[in-house]
Amino acid sequence: HTSYGTLLGLVLAEAKPERAQELAKRAWEFGQSRVICGA
């Protein structure tokens, strides 16, 4: 889950460069939530 969420966020950041920072931040937050949950 962590890797997939991070990958998807980075791909979307490449597709939408004007929102790259926001998307990368959200991808990192998603990854951290999965680590905390143990998923």
C-alpha positions in Angstrom: 0.0 0.0 0.0 2.7 2.4 0.9 4.7 1.9 -2.3 1.6 2.1 -4.5 0.3 5.2 -2.9 3.7 7.0 -3.1 4.1 5.9 -6.8 0.7 7.1 -7.7 1.3 10.4 -6.1 4.6 10.9 -7.9 3.0 9.9 -11.3 0.2 12.4 -10.7 2.8 15.1 -9.8 4.5 14.5 -13.1 1.2 14.7 -14.9 0.2 17.9 -13.2 3.4 19.9 -12.6 1.5 22.9 -11.3 0.2 20.8 -8.3 3.4 18.7 -7.9 4.3 19.9 -4.5 0.8 19.3 -3.1 0.5 15.9 -4.7 4.0 14.8 -3.5 3.1 15.9 0.1 -0.2 14.0 0.0 1.5 10.9 -1.3 4.0 11.1 1.5 1.2 11.5 4.1 -0.6 8.6 2.6 2.5 6.4 2.8 3.1 7.4 6.5 -0.5 6.6 7.4 0.0 3.1 6.0 3.2 2.6 7.9 1.5 3.7 11.2 -1.4 1.3 10.5 0.9 -1.6 9.6 -0.6 -2.0 6.2 
